[in-house]
Amino acid sequence: MRQINSSGDFEEALHTERVIIFIFFEWSGQAARSLRTFQQFERELAAQPGGVNCEIFELEPDQHPRTWKWLAGVAGCDEGAEHSHGAVVWLRKGLVAGFAKDAAAAGTKTLAHITHECFVLGKTTVSPASISAEPHPFDTGLLEILCCPETHQQLALAAPSALEQINRQIAGGRLKNRGGHTVTGKIDGGLVRADGKYLYPLRQNIPILLVDEAIPLAGT
């Protein structure tokens, strides 16, 4: 996690393709608790195979007063209001994609989920509240009993980097499934066949285990 030490650092963060900013106040117990949670999240993110590529910064608004106005707009509160101690902001080229006002309250799993929603699925206005309103996440225990309907090979969760590439192709209207139909709508995840040739999409975290719906992975 890089410290924002100057206005130049702050401008760099705002112009980065994908960036996560942790808001810290040295005097705040809430911020200290959130910092510990965020550091654990950062370690888990770095250890994830094929993890999301993004920059991570720490901002102390007390050290950079000009950032208070920006933070107030992000948090939706009056400038200087005490609603963002230990907050986390997800940005795509300066535009806010996600916000959590308390990293400790959100927990590492929710922080990882928001990161996936913002940087892999390309969603905006993501928050712990919006995450909690979504369907339950895919139960990885099902991988012990699910298999490819065609070859009965084992299935594994797709890496975030692979999902990002697939969703870019879907957005460009150039991805077809095995049935020859153009795939529309971003997928929430995917199950990759053991031979690596096909991915079965997850929609609303439900696996679509139909041969014609499988997405070829060659060239993704």
C-alpha positions in Angstrom: 0.0 0.0 0.0 1.5 3.3 -1.1 1.2 6.5 0.9 -0.2 9.6 -0.7 2.5 12.1 0.3 1.8 14.9 -2.1 -0.7 16.4 -4.5 1.1 14.7 -7.3 0.5 11.3 -5.6 -3.1 12.1 -5.3 -3.5 13.1 -8.9 -1.7 9.9 -9.9 -4.2 7.9 -7.9 -7.1 9.6 -9.5 -5.8 8.9 -13.0 -4.9 5.3 -12.4 -6.9 2.7 -14.4 -8.0 0.8 -11.2 -7.2 2.0 -7.8 -8.3 1.3 -4.2 -7.8 4.1 -1.7 -7.9 3.5 2.1 -8.8 6.6 4.2 -6.9 6.7 7.4 -6.9 9.0 10.5 -4.1 8.4 12.9 -6.2 9.6 15.9 -9.3 7.4 15.1 -9.8 4.1 16.8 -12.3 3.2 14.1 -9.7 3.9 11.4 -7.1 1.8 13.3 -9.4 -1.2 13.4 -10.2 -0.8 9.7 -6.5 -0.5 8.8 -5.9 -4.0 10.3 -8.8 -5.4 8.3 -7.7 -3.7 5.2 -4.1 -4.9 5.5 -5.4 -8.5 5.8 -7.5 -7.9 2.7 -4.5 -6.6 0.9 -2.5 -9.7 1.8 -5.3 -12.0 0.7 -5.6 -10.1 -2.6 -1.9 -10.3 -3.3 -1.9 -14.1 -2.6 -4.8 -14.8 -4.9 -3.7 -16.7 -8.1 -4.5 -14.5 -11.2 -5.7 -11.8 -8.9 -7.1 -8.4 -9.8 -4.5 -6.0 -11.1 -4.9 -2.7 -9.3 -3.0 0.0 -7.3 -3.6 0.5 -3.6 -3.0 3.8 -1.8 -3.5 5.1 1.7 -4.8 8.7 2.1 -4.7 10.8 5.3 -6.9 13.8 4.6 -5.6 15.6 7.7 -2.2 15.8 5.9 -3.8 16.9 2.6 -6.7 19.3 3.4 -7.5 19.8 -0.3 -8.7 16.1 -0.4 -11.5 16.8 2.1 -13.8 18.2 -0.5 -13.2 15.2 -2.7 -13.8 12.8 0.2 -17.0 14.6 1.2 -18.3 14.1 -2.4 -17.4 10.5 -2.4 -18.9 9.8 1.1 -21.9 11.9 0.4 -21.5 14.0 3.6 -20.6 17.5 4.6 -16.9 18.4 4.3 -15.1 17.4 7.4 -17.9 15.2 8.7 -16.8 12.1 10.7 -18.3 9.4 8.5 -15.3 8.1 6.7 -12.7 6.9 9.2 -11.3 3.7 7.8 -13.3 4.0 4.6 -12.3 2.4 1.3 -12.9 3.9 -2.2 -12.7 2.0 -5.4 -11.9 4.1 -8.5 -11.7 3.5 -12.2 -9.8 6.4 -13.8 -11.0 8.8 -11.1 -14.6 7.7 -11.2 -16.0 6.2 -8.0 -17.1 2.6 -8.6 -17.4 1.4 -5.0 -17.4 2.7 -1.4 -17.3 1.2 2.0 -17.4 3.6 5.0 -15.9 1.2 7.4 -13.5 -1.6 6.3 -13.6 -3.3 9.7 -17.4 -3.6 9.6 -17.4 -4.8 6.0 -14.8 -7.5 6.5 -12.2 -8.9 4.1 -14.7 -11.1 2.2 -17.0 -8.1 1.4 -14.0 -6.0 0.4 -12.9 -8.8 -2.0 -16.4 -9.0 -3.3 -16.6 -5.3 -4.0 -13.2 -5.4 -5.7 -14.4 -8.2 -8.0 -17.7 -6.3 -8.8 -15.9 -3.1 -9.6 -12.8 -4.3 -11.4 -13.8 -7.6 -13.0 -17.5 -7.1 -13.6 -17.2 -3.4 -14.3 -20.1 -2.5 -12.0 -20.6 0.9 -10.3 -22.2 2.3 -7.1 -21.1 -0.9 -5.3 -21.2 -0.9 -1.5 -21.6 -3.4 1.3 -25.4 -2.7 1.2 -25.6 -3.5 -2.5 -23.5 -6.7 -1.9 -25.8 -7.9 0.9 -28.8 -7.5 -1.4 -27.3 -9.7 -4.0 -27.8 -13.5 -4.2 -25.7 -15.7 -1.9 -22.2 -16.3 -3.4 -21.5 -19.5 -5.2 -21.0 -22.4 -2.8 -17.5 -23.7 -3.6 -18.4 -27.0 -1.9 -20.6 -27.8 -4.9 -17.4 -28.3 -6.9 -17.1 -31.7 -5.3 -20.3 -32.9 -7.0 -20.6 -30.7 -10.1 -19.0 -31.8 -13.4 -19.0 -31.0 -17.1 -22.3 -32.4 -18.5 -20.5 -33.4 -21.7 -17.3 -35.1 -20.5 -17.9 -35.4 -16.7 -14.6 -33.7 -16.1 -14.1 -31.8 -12.9 -14.8 -28.0 -12.8 -12.9 -25.2 -11.0 -13.6 -21.5 -10.4 -12.3 -19.2 -13.1 -9.5 -16.8 -12.2 -10.5 -13.1 -12.0 -8.1 -12.3 -14.9 -9.9 -14.8 -17.2 -13.3 -13.4 -16.2 -12.2 -9.9 -17.0 -11.1 -10.9 -20.5 -14.3 -12.7 -21.1 -16.4 -9.8 -19.9 -14.5 -7.4 -22.2 -15.3 -9.7 -25.1 -18.9 -9.8 -24.1 -19.0 -6.0 -23.9 -17.6 -5.8 -27.4 -20.3 -8.2 -28.7 -17.7 -10.6 -30.1 -18.0 -13.7 -27.9 -20.1 -16.7 -29.0 -20.9 -19.8 -26.9 -20.8 -23.3 -28.2 -24.3 -23.0 -29.5 -23.2 -20.3 -31.8 -25.1 -17.5 -30.0 -23.6 -14.2 -29.0 -23.2 -14.0 -25.3 -24.9 -11.0 -23.8 -24.7 -9.6 -20.3 -21.7 -9.8 -18.1 -21.1 -13.0 -16.2 -20.7 -13.1 -12.4 -18.2 -15.9 -12.5 -17.4 -19.2 -14.3 -16.5 -22.8 -13.9 -13.7 -24.0 -16.0 -13.5 -27.6 -17.3 -10.4 -29.5 -16.2 -9.0 -29.6 -19.7 -9.2 -25.7 -19.8 -11.2 -25.7 -23.1 -14.6 -24.4 -21.9 -16.1 -22.3 -19.2 -19.7 -22.6 -17.9 -20.9 -19.2 -16.8 -22.3 -18.3 -13.4 -25.3 -16.0 -13.5 -26.7 -14.7 -10.2 -24.1 -17.1 -8.9 -26.0 -20.1 -10.4 -23.9 -22.3 -12.7 -25.4 -22.7 -16.2 -24.3 -26.3 -16.9 -25.6 -26.6 -20.5 -23.3 -27.7 -23.2 -24.5 -25.0 -25.7 -24.0 -22.3 -23.1 -20.4 -23.2 -22.5 -17.9 -20.5 -23.5 -14.8 -21.6 -25.5 -11.6 -20.4 -23.8 -9.2 -20.7 -26.7 -7.8 -17.2 -27.3 -9.3 -15.6 -24.1 
